[in-house]
Amino acid sequence: MSEQAYQVIARRWRPKQFSELVGQDHVVRTLGNAIEMGRIAHAYLFVGPRGTGKTTSARLFAKSLNWEDGPSLDVPADSDIGQAIMDGRCLDVIEIDGASNNSVDQVRDLRDECQYAPAQCRFKIYVIDEVHMLSQQAFNALLKTLEEPPPHVKFVFATTESHKVLPTIVSRCQRFEFRSIPIPLIIEKLDEICKAESIEVEEEALGAIARMAMGGMRDAQSILDQMISFCGKSINQRDVLEVYGLASKKMIEKLADSLVDANYDEIIRITDEFSSEGVDFYRALLDLSEVFREFLLACLREGQTKRKLSPEQCVRILDSLRAGEDLVKMGLSEKTNFEVTLFRAVESGRSRSIDQVIRRISGMIPDEIKKKRPDQPTKLSASQSVGLEAPPLIEESVAKANDKESKQVGATEDSEPSFPKDKPEPNEEQLEKITPEEEPGHLSGEYDTNATTSPKDTRQIKDSKLIEKRIAELPDAIRDIMEEKFKGDFVSIEKIDETRLI
């Protein structure tokens, strides 16, 4: 007696009813309402990633339209026509592979066959898989028939690349978007299969299989079938990671922490460990991007994470990891490109945008300084002048230099205008009469609001000799800090248009 041929899990567990279709509730609801209301279109286009149920839904829809007591969304399992359609034995449900039947002559033959009535069913249904593989001439030959087919003919097209289908074809169809199946739904379905097959499997192993499937149920079932062949009746996470070269979630999170802390030694050590274990670097990079995506969502919900990452830092790191995907996947040395991508992500996470620096500088200026008159110069520390946190030694040296300057110059410094306490301050008319030349140490730097150039181009600085004199009067310690430590430029701004800082 010959043994019956083995069927893989993906075929044995193929949905036989719309209720068994996972993750496509919007498609089931729309098709069910169309059948109940009698609003059945003549052409449908199913679009989505591989393994999400496009061809299966086409068969189920054909079965619902053609069963003896139909049309109905729920078809009994003992229906002869329904069973023949699911097995591919029905003469009136024709499945065509668009990749191998893409010539214009074959489409013309299909167009001629449409004119004949169905043999045993209510409708003659043509299911064309991978329809984007048809040539442009074949599409053009199908246009007229697709727009006005005979009343007994229905078309169902399935494709993974909808952008390759001609717009004239898409406009004649009702389009259904099949989504990637979420990981929890894939895990739930795999757990159901394992219980029915008497397979013991760890929950972490199912999670690893679902992550590898990338939203495709067929891929997940094929991986599970392979793991059963490798492990037998017991599957654990270590076996899955070993067979498919994956990194554990714990190691990925450890790598993410090292990237945030800029621990280059730990990054190199983990990369060497991945290389010795045969880990797929491209897959590890995708898993690392998923971890930082979780960091970003947590940061947006809670304000900040335990790792003290800002949303801007997370976005910059994610951009660097995304930019390195093609480099790791297509490059000559995966390990080297993987390390370079991580190092670039570290530098991106430590950088700051100009807007963030401006906000930080404005937050460091005390309120009493903001309330002073614009024409009164204010001494700022080196850290405030450049918007950075200076080390304690630098701050101490700046303080000493300021004390030394105050002792040498005294309170009657000519370069700083001051008004005696016993005299009233000048009014606005008196201030308007004062010219820049009459004010010692005064530099005019007003912005021209009518100009179209940048503020840097419209700034007017008069009396350059006075600027050089002020620079020469600075203590050596401050000048060294500005020139060597912070590479600062000596500028004097008289008035600032506060509306430009909003």
Secondary structure as the mmCIF struct_conf table of DSSP 4:
data_model
#
loop_
_struct_conf.conf_type_id
_struct_conf.id
_struct_conf.beg_label_comp_id
_struct_conf.beg_label_asym_id
_struct_conf.beg_label_seq_id
_struct_conf.end_label_comp_id
_struct_conf.end_label_asym_id
_struct_conf.end_label_seq_id
HELX_LH_PP_P HELX_LH_PP_P1 SER A 2 TYR A 6
HELX_RH_AL_P HELX_RH_AL_P1 ILE A 9 ARG A 12
TURN_TY1_P TURN_TY1_P1 TRP A 13 TRP A 13
BEND BEND1 LYS A 16 GLN A 17
HELX_RH_3T_P HELX_RH_3T_P1 PHE A 18 GLU A 20
BEND BEND2 GLY A 23 GLY A 23
HELX_RH_AL_P HELX_RH_AL_P2 ASP A 25 MET A 37
TURN_TY1_P TURN_TY1_P2 GLY A 38 GLY A 38
BEND BEND3 HIS A 42 HIS A 42
STRN STRN1 ALA A 43 VAL A 47
BEND BEND4 PRO A 49 PRO A 49
TURN_TY1_P TURN_TY1_P3 ARG A 50 GLY A 51
BEND BEND5 THR A 52 GLY A 53
HELX_RH_AL_P HELX_RH_AL_P3 LYS A 54 ASN A 66
BEND BEND6 TRP A 67 TRP A 67
TURN_TY1_P TURN_TY1_P4 GLU A 68 ASP A 69
BEND BEND7 PRO A 71 PRO A 71
BEND BEND8 LEU A 73 LEU A 73
TURN_TY1_P TURN_TY1_P5 ALA A 77 ASP A 78
HELX_RH_AL_P HELX_RH_AL_P4 ASP A 80 ASP A 87
TURN_TY1_P TURN_TY1_P6 GLY A 88 GLY A 88
TURN_TY1_P TURN_TY1_P7 LEU A 91 ASP A 92
STRN STRN2 VAL A 93 ASP A 97
TURN_TY1_P TURN_TY1_P8 GLY A 98 SER A 100
BEND BEND9 ASN A 101 ASN A 101
BEND BEND10 SER A 103 SER A 103
HELX_RH_AL_P HELX_RH_AL_P5 VAL A 104 GLU A 113
TURN_TY1_P TURN_TY1_P9 CYS A 114 GLN A 115
BEND BEND11 TYR A 116 TYR A 116
HELX_LH_PP_P HELX_LH_PP_P2 ALA A 117 PRO A 118
BEND BEND12 ALA A 119 ARG A 122
STRN STRN3 LYS A 124 ASP A 129
BEND BEND13 GLU A 130 GLU A 130
HELX_RH_3T_P HELX_RH_3T_P2 VAL A 131 MET A 133
BEND BEND14 LEU A 134 LEU A 134
HELX_RH_AL_P HELX_RH_AL_P6 GLN A 136 GLU A 147
BEND BEND15 GLU A 148 GLU A 148
TURN_TY1_P TURN_TY1_P10 PRO A 151 HIS A 152
STRN STRN4 VAL A 153 THR A 159
BEND BEND16 THR A 160 THR A 160
HELX_RH_3T_P HELX_RH_3T_P3 SER A 162 LYS A 164
BEND BEND17 VAL A 165 VAL A 165
HELX_RH_AL_P HELX_RH_AL_P7 PRO A 167 VAL A 170
TURN_TY1_P TURN_TY1_P11 SER A 171 ARG A 172
BEND BEND18 CYS A 173 CYS A 173
STRN STRN5 GLN A 174 GLU A 177
HELX_LH_PP_P HELX_LH_PP_P3 PHE A 178 PRO A 182
HELX_RH_AL_P HELX_RH_AL_P8 ILE A 183 ALA A 196
TURN_TY1_P TURN_TY1_P12 GLU A 197 SER A 198
STRN STRN6 GLU A 200 VAL A 201
HELX_RH_AL_P HELX_RH_AL_P9 GLU A 203 ALA A 213
TURN_TY1_P TURN_TY1_P13 MET A 214 GLY A 215
HELX_RH_AL_P HELX_RH_AL_P10 MET A 217 CYS A 231
TURN_TY1_P TURN_TY1_P14 GLY A 232 LYS A 233
STRN STRN7 SER A 234 ILE A 235
HELX_RH_AL_P HELX_RH_AL_P11 GLN A 237 TYR A 244
TURN_TY1_P TURN_TY1_P15 GLY A 245 GLY A 245
HELX_LH_PP_P HELX_LH_PP_P4 LEU A 246 SER A 248
HELX_RH_AL_P HELX_RH_AL_P12 LYS A 249 VAL A 260
TURN_TY1_P TURN_TY1_P16 ASP A 261 ALA A 262
HELX_RH_AL_P HELX_RH_AL_P13 TYR A 264 GLU A 277
TURN_TY1_P TURN_TY1_P17 GLY A 278 GLY A 278
HELX_RH_AL_P HELX_RH_AL_P14 PHE A 281 GLU A 302
BEND BEND19 GLY A 303 GLN A 304
TURN_TY1_P TURN_TY1_P18 LYS A 306 ARG A 307
HELX_RH_AL_P HELX_RH_AL_P15 PRO A 311 ALA A 323
TURN_TY1_P TURN_TY1_P19 GLY A 324 GLY A 324
HELX_RH_AL_P HELX_RH_AL_P16 GLU A 325 MET A 330
BEND BEND20 GLY A 331 LEU A 332
HELX_RH_AL_P HELX_RH_AL_P17 GLU A 334 ARG A 350
HELX_RH_AL_P HELX_RH_AL_P18 ILE A 354 MET A 364
BEND BEND21 ILE A 365 ILE A 365
HELX_RH_AL_P HELX_RH_AL_P19 ASP A 367 LYS A 370
TURN_TY1_P TURN_TY1_P20 LYS A 371 LYS A 371
BEND BEND22 LYS A 372 LYS A 372
TURN_TY1_P TURN_TY1_P21 PRO A 374 ASP A 375
BEND BEND23 GLN A 376 GLN A 376
HELX_RH_AL_P HELX_RH_AL_P20 ALA A 382 VAL A 386
TURN_TY1_P TURN_TY1_P22 GLY A 387 GLY A 387
BEND BEND24 LEU A 388 LEU A 388
HELX_RH_AL_P HELX_RH_AL_P21 PRO A 392 VAL A 409
BEND BEND25 ALA A 411 ALA A 411
TURN_TY1_P TURN_TY1_P23 ASP A 414 SER A 415
BEND BEND26 GLU A 416 GLU A 416
TURN_TY1_P TURN_TY1_P24 LYS A 421 ASP A 422
BEND BEND27 LYS A 423 LYS A 423
HELX_LH_PP_P HELX_LH_PP_P5 PRO A 424 PRO A 426
HELX_RH_AL_P HELX_RH_AL_P22 GLU A 428 LYS A 433
TURN_TY1_P TURN_TY1_P25 PRO A 436 GLU A 438
BEND BEND28 GLU A 439 GLU A 439
TURN_TY1_P TURN_TY1_P26 PRO A 440 GLY A 441
TURN_TY1_P TURN_TY1_P27 THR A 449 ASN A 450
BEND BEND29 THR A 453 THR A 453
HELX_RH_AL_P HELX_RH_AL_P23 PRO A 455 THR A 458
HELX_RH_AL_P HELX_RH_AL_P24 SER A 464 GLU A 473
BEND BEND30 LEU A 474 LEU A 474
HELX_RH_AL_P HELX_RH_AL_P25 ASP A 476 ASP A 480
HELX_RH_PI_P HELX_RH_PI_P1 ILE A 481 LYS A 485
BEND BEND31 PHE A 486 PHE A 486
BEND BEND32 GLU A 494 GLU A 494
HELX_RH_3T_P HELX_RH_3T_P4 GLU A 498 LEU A 501
#
